[in-house]
């Protein structure tokens, strides 16, 4: 393949976003996501929430998929009641992104989950979440940084074999791992910071925000995996 693989990135759906003289409902995405895809050698396509039955047809047009960060996953999705510090649900986004994940897994399209995306991957495979942890989102609206340590012999461990300082902002984390998932990085407090599905199908979730840093390696690995399976260049 000589072209750049097409990487779809899921988006927010916000009731009121402001730009210029306008305040309207908007499908939006922090610019760091498409820029990271582009810097890593891919073409970025935004995927706003849609009817879940359209997920398979959407994924069929893609070479790779990113499930972006965002609001808390609704606890009912993993059989729990909401706790006091759990945020309001984003039901349309939950339904759409779970359908995208299921479609990507079924079609063996390379998949990267970022922050919420990693948590949703875990939920899609039957796992659960811790609804609040301290120390990973210190100042509202400001990304922190902390080290993550890779697990040797994993996909992530091969991508970044050394301990790495990563941009972070989250207050939930993986609890019980979903079926087949393996942890591939940890924070110093024991929080699972990356998960993956072993085997030939490239599936990785990271709890941090690579789009807010300068390390391209995780996205470059997704783009490379997407290029390998793509039937033609774009």
VOPAGU-2260 file (C-alpha; in pm, 1 decimal, decimal comma):
REM VOPAGU-2260
SITE   aa  ch    i         X         Y         Z
SITE  UNK   A    0       0,0       0,0       0,0
SITE  UNK   A    1     139,2     340,6     -99,6
SITE  UNK   A    2    -139,9     566,9      27,7
SITE  UNK   A    3    -223,7     691,0     374,6
SITE  UNK   A    4    -472,4     473,8     568,6
SITE  UNK   A    5    -807,5     626,2     660,3
SITE  UNK   A    6    -848,3     643,8    1039,2
SITE  UNK   A    7   -1193,6     718,9    1178,8
SITE  UNK   A    8   -1213,1     903,0    1511,8
SITE  UNK   A    9   -1533,1     914,1    1717,9
SITE  UNK   A   10   -1656,1    1255,7    1832,8
SITE  UNK   A   11   -1846,0    1436,1    2102,4
SITE  UNK   A   12   -2203,8    1552,8    2045,3
SITE  UNK   A   13   -2260,3    1874,4    2240,9
SITE  UNK   A   14   -2592,5    2053,6    2287,9
SITE  UNK   A   15   -2438,9    2400,9    2264,2
SITE  UNK   A   16   -2097,7    2490,6    2124,7
SITE  UNK   A   17   -1992,3    2849,8    2050,9
SITE  UNK   A   18   -1787,0    2986,7    1762,3
SITE  UNK   A   19   -1809,9    3329,4    1603,0
SITE  UNK   A   20   -2169,3    3451,4    1633,1
SITE  UNK   A   21   -2306,9    3096,8    1661,5
SITE  UNK   A   22   -2414,6    2875,8    1948,8
SITE  UNK   A   23   -2544,6    2547,8    1807,8
SITE  UNK   A   24   -2552,0    2174,6    1866,0
SITE  UNK   A   25   -2222,1    2043,5    1736,0
SITE  UNK   A   26   -2032,6    1723,8    1668,5
SITE  UNK   A   27   -1682,6    1817,0    1775,5
SITE  UNK   A   28   -1341,1    1679,0    1853,9
SITE  UNK   A   29   -1033,3    1840,7    2011,1
SITE  UNK   A   30    -794,0    1918,3    1726,2
SITE  UNK   A   31    -519,0    1710,5    1886,3
SITE  UNK   A   32    -686,1    1389,7    1767,0
SITE  UNK   A   33    -688,8    1453,2    1390,1
SITE  UNK   A   34    -350,1    1621,4    1413,5
SITE  UNK   A   35    -203,8    1314,1    1582,4
SITE  UNK   A   36    -347,5    1088,5    1310,5
SITE  UNK   A   37    -205,1    1316,9    1042,4
SITE  UNK   A   38     137,5    1345,8    1206,3
SITE  UNK   A   39     150,6     967,4    1234,9
SITE  UNK   A   40      90,1     927,0     860,5
SITE  UNK   A   41    -285,1     867,6     841,3
SITE  UNK   A   42    -589,3    1046,5     704,0
SITE  UNK   A   43    -837,7    1149,9     974,8
SITE  UNK   A   44   -1215,6    1117,3     943,8
SITE  UNK   A   45   -1452,9    1235,6    1217,4
SITE  UNK   A   46   -1731,3     992,9    1311,6
SITE  UNK   A   47   -2017,8    1174,3    1489,9
SITE  UNK   A   48   -2274,8     966,4    1677,4
SITE  UNK   A   49   -2510,6     779,5    1445,9
SITE  UNK   A   50   -2760,1     496,0    1471,0
SITE  UNK   A   51   -2579,0     185,9    1599,4
SITE  UNK   A   52   -2706,7     -20,8    1306,5
SITE  UNK   A   53   -2485,7     189,2    1076,6
SITE  UNK   A   54   -2164,7     104,4    1262,3
SITE  UNK   A   55   -2066,3    -198,8    1054,4
SITE  UNK   A   56   -2106,8      -9,5     725,6
SITE  UNK   A   57   -1904,8     280,2     868,3
SITE  UNK   A   58   -1620,4      58,3     987,0
SITE  UNK   A   59   -1616,2    -117,1     649,4
SITE  UNK   A   60   -1504,7     213,0     490,8
SITE  UNK   A   61   -1215,6     258,4     736,9
SITE  UNK   A   62    -864,0     120,4     763,9
SITE  UNK   A   63    -841,6     192,1    1137,2
SITE  UNK   A   64   -1057,7     322,3    1422,3
SITE  UNK   A   65    -994,3     547,3    1723,2
SITE  UNK   A   66   -1246,8     575,7    2005,9
SITE  UNK   A   67   -1171,4     914,9    2158,0
SITE  UNK   A   68   -1180,8    1037,8    2516,1
SITE  UNK   A   69   -1481,2    1209,5    2667,2
SITE  UNK   A   70   -1752,8    1172,7    2932,1
SITE  UNK   A   71   -1801,2     884,0    3173,2
SITE  UNK   A   72   -1948,2     561,1    3038,9
SITE  UNK   A   73   -2298,5     515,2    3181,1
SITE  UNK   A   74   -2264,5     259,8    3464,0
SITE  UNK   A   75   -2571,1      62,9    3350,0
SITE  UNK   A   76   -2352,5     -51,8    3058,1
SITE  UNK   A   77   -2148,0    -260,1    3303,2
SITE  UNK   A   78   -2425,1    -348,9    3547,5
SITE  UNK   A   79   -2362,4     -82,2    3811,1
SITE  UNK   A   80   -2555,1     204,6    3965,8
SITE  UNK   A   81   -2409,7     555,7    3924,5
SITE  UNK   A   82   -2202,6     682,7    4214,8
SITE  UNK   A   83   -2213,3    1046,7    4334,6
SITE  UNK   A   84   -1903,7    1158,9    4138,0
SITE  UNK   A   85   -1998,0     986,5    3811,7
SITE  UNK   A   86   -2081,1    1232,6    3536,5
SITE  UNK   A   87   -2408,8    1258,0    3343,1
SITE  UNK   A   88   -2465,6     994,3    3074,0
SITE  UNK   A   89   -2392,1    1041,0    2703,7
SITE  UNK   A   90   -2625,4     763,9    2588,0
SITE  UNK   A   91   -2615,7     830,6    2213,9
SITE  UNK   A   92   -2239,0     830,7    2219,6
SITE  UNK   A   93   -2220,2     517,4    2436,5
SITE  UNK   A   94   -2448,5     325,8    2200,1
SITE  UNK   A   95   -2267,6     442,6    1885,1
SITE  UNK   A   96   -1915,7     380,2    2011,7
SITE  UNK   A   97   -1999,3      38,8    2154,3
SITE  UNK   A   98   -2141,5     -52,5    1813,0
SITE  UNK   A   99   -1825,0      80,8    1643,4
SITE  UNK   A  100   -1606,2    -127,7    1875,3
SITE  UNK   A  101   -1811,0    -441,5    1812,6
SITE  UNK   A  102   -1797,0    -380,8    1435,7
SITE  UNK   A  103   -1419,9    -323,6    1441,1
SITE  UNK   A  104   -1362,9    -639,9    1643,6
SITE  UNK   A  105   -1584,1    -842,0    1408,5
SITE  UNK   A  106   -1415,7    -701,8    1095,4
SITE  UNK   A  107   -1064,8    -717,1    1246,3
SITE  UNK   A  108   -1009,4    -346,6    1180,8
SITE  UNK   A  109    -722,7    -208,5    1394,2
SITE  UNK   A  110    -863,8     -30,7    1697,9
SITE  UNK   A  111    -720,6     220,5    1944,1
SITE  UNK   A  112    -916,3     336,2    2249,6
SITE  UNK   A  113    -801,9     656,9    2419,5
SITE  UNK   A  114    -902,9     726,8    2782,7
SITE  UNK   A  115   -1283,1     682,7    2770,5
SITE  UNK   A  116   -1219,4     474,2    2457,8
SITE  UNK   A  117   -1008,9     227,2    2655,7
SITE  UNK   A  118   -1275,7     210,2    2925,8
SITE  UNK   A  119   -1548,2     151,6    2666,7
SITE  UNK   A  120   -1341,2    -124,6    2502,5
SITE  UNK   A  121   -1319,9    -292,1    2842,2
SITE  UNK   A  122   -1696,5    -257,2    2893,5
SITE  UNK   A  123   -1769,8    -387,8    2542,1
SITE  UNK   A  124   -1584,4    -707,3    2632,8
SITE  UNK   A  125   -1772,6    -754,3    2959,1
SITE  UNK   A  126   -1542,1    -568,1    3197,7
SITE  UNK   A  127   -1626,1    -313,6    3466,7
SITE  UNK   A  128   -1496,1      26,7    3576,8
SITE  UNK   A  129   -1396,0     199,1    3898,4
SITE  UNK   A  130   -1619,0     506,9    3896,7
SITE  UNK   A  131   -1377,4     738,6    4077,1
SITE  UNK   A  132   -1006,5     741,1    4155,5
SITE  UNK   A  133    -796,9    1027,4    4288,8
SITE  UNK   A  134    -466,2    1153,2    4156,0
SITE  UNK   A  135    -516,1    1130,1    3778,6
SITE  UNK   A  136    -707,8    1455,6    3716,9
SITE  UNK   A  137    -581,7    1712,0    3965,2
SITE  UNK   A  138    -696,1    2044,2    3811,5
SITE  UNK   A  139   -1021,8    2069,5    3612,4
SITE  UNK   A  140    -948,1    2140,3    3247,7
SITE  UNK   A  141    -571,9    2091,0    3283,9
SITE  UNK   A  142    -386,6    1779,4    3170,7
SITE  UNK   A  143    -138,2    1638,9    3418,0
SITE  UNK   A  144     154,8    1406,9    3354,6
SITE  UNK   A  145     265,0    1086,4    3522,3
SITE  UNK   A  146     481,9     786,9    3432,6
SITE  UNK   A  147     347,4     460,1    3296,5
SITE  UNK   A  148     545,3     137,9    3302,1
SITE  UNK   A  149     496,0    -109,9    3014,1
SITE  UNK   A  150     453,0    -483,9    3056,9
SITE  UNK   A  151     735,4    -656,3    2866,3
SITE  UNK   A  152     630,7    -882,2    2579,3
SITE  UNK   A  153     305,6    -697,3    2506,6
SITE  UNK   A  154     212,9    -491,1    2201,3
SITE  UNK   A  155     242,9    -172,3    2403,4
SITE  UNK   A  156     565,6    -294,1    2561,2
SITE  UNK   A  157     710,9    -332,7    2212,0
SITE  UNK   A  158     588,3      14,2    2108,9
SITE  UNK   A  159     734,6     187,8    2416,3
SITE  UNK   A  160     966,7     -48,0    2604,8
SITE  UNK   A  161    1077,4     215,3    2856,5
SITE  UNK   A  162     886,4     390,2    3134,9
SITE  UNK   A  163     722,0     695,1    2974,4
SITE  UNK   A  164     577,7    1021,4    3106,3
SITE  UNK   A  165     229,4    1063,2    2956,6
SITE  UNK   A  166     -42,7    1335,0    2949,2
SITE  UNK   A  167    -335,1    1232,4    3167,0
SITE  UNK   A  168    -680,0    1349,0    3272,0
SITE  UNK   A  169    -928,4    1090,6    3399,5
SITE  UNK   A  170   -1112,8    1001,4    3717,3
SITE  UNK   A  171   -1226,7     650,0    3626,7
SITE  UNK   A  172   -1029,6     336,6    3549,1
SITE  UNK   A  173   -1051,3     -30,3    3458,7
SITE  UNK   A  174   -1170,7    -259,1    3737,9
SITE  UNK   A  175   -1246,6    -613,6    3615,6
SITE  UNK   A  176   -1084,6    -676,5    3279,2
SITE  UNK   A  177   -1304,8    -762,6    2983,7
SITE  UNK   A  178   -1287,2   -1107,6    2825,5
SITE  UNK   A  179    -953,0   -1167,6    2656,9
SITE  UNK   A  180    -797,5    -833,4    2750,3
SITE  UNK   A  181    -450,4    -819,6    2901,1
SITE  UNK   A  182    -299,8    -524,9    3090,7
SITE  UNK   A  183       4,5    -388,4    2910,2
SITE  UNK   A  184      99,1     -82,2    3119,8
SITE  UNK   A  185      50,6      39,7    3475,9
SITE  UNK   A  186      78,1     367,5    3665,0
SITE  UNK   A  187     292,6     375,9    3977,9
SITE  UNK   A  188     -22,5     345,5    4194,4
SITE  UNK   A  189    -120,2      21,0    4019,1
SITE  UNK   A  190    -386,4     170,8    3791,0
SITE  UNK   A  191    -412,8     -18,4    3462,7
SITE  UNK   A  192    -295,0     229,9    3198,8
SITE  UNK   A  193    -310,1      15,3    2882,7
SITE  UNK   A  194    -497,0    -297,0    2773,5
SITE  UNK   A  195    -478,4    -507,3    2458,5
SITE  UNK   A  196    -617,3    -816,9    2291,1
SITE  UNK   A  197    -345,0   -1070,6    2218,0
SITE  UNK   A  198    -331,6   -1223,3    1872,6
SITE  UNK   A  199    -302,7   -1104,6    1514,2
SITE  UNK   A  200    -582,2    -845,3    1536,4
SITE  UNK   A  201    -434,6    -510,5    1652,5
SITE  UNK   A  202    -643,2    -382,9    1948,0
SITE  UNK   A  203    -500,0    -147,6    2208,9
SITE  UNK   A  204    -643,1      87,4    2470,3
SITE  UNK   A  205    -446,9     355,9    2655,8
SITE  UNK   A  206    -576,5     544,1    2957,6
SITE  UNK   A  207    -377,8     859,9    2882,0
SITE  UNK   A  208    -409,3    1120,3    2604,2
SITE  UNK   A  209    -138,4    1079,7    2337,5
SITE  UNK   A  210    -303,9    1357,7    2134,6
SITE  UNK   A  211    -188,0    1602,6    2403,7
SITE  UNK   A  212     179,5    1506,1    2382,9
SITE  UNK   A  213     465,6    1473,0    2136,0
SITE  UNK   A  214     507,9    1093,9    2143,7
SITE  UNK   A  215     368,2     961,0    1814,1
SITE  UNK   A  216     450,6     594,8    1869,6
SITE  UNK   A  217     108,0     464,4    1973,2
SITE  UNK   A  218     -67,4     632,3    1680,0
SITE  UNK   A  219     212,0     536,3    1441,5
SITE  UNK   A  220     159,6     173,3    1544,6
SITE  UNK   A  221    -214,4     199,6    1472,4
SITE  UNK   A  222    -147,4     362,6    1135,0
SITE  UNK   A  223     108,0      94,1    1046,1
SITE  UNK   A  224    -134,5    -184,9    1140,0
SITE  UNK   A  225    -408,6     -12,7     939,3
SITE  UNK   A  226    -180,9      18,1     636,3
SITE  UNK   A  227    -108,4    -355,1     645,4
SITE  UNK   A  228    -473,6    -457,2     618,6
SITE  UNK   A  229    -595,0    -184,0     384,1
SITE  UNK   A  230    -672,7    -321,3      36,9
SITE  UNK   A  231    -575,0      -0,1    -140,3
SITE  UNK   A  232    -415,8     338,6     -83,4
SITE  UNK   A  233    -612,8     661,0     -51,6
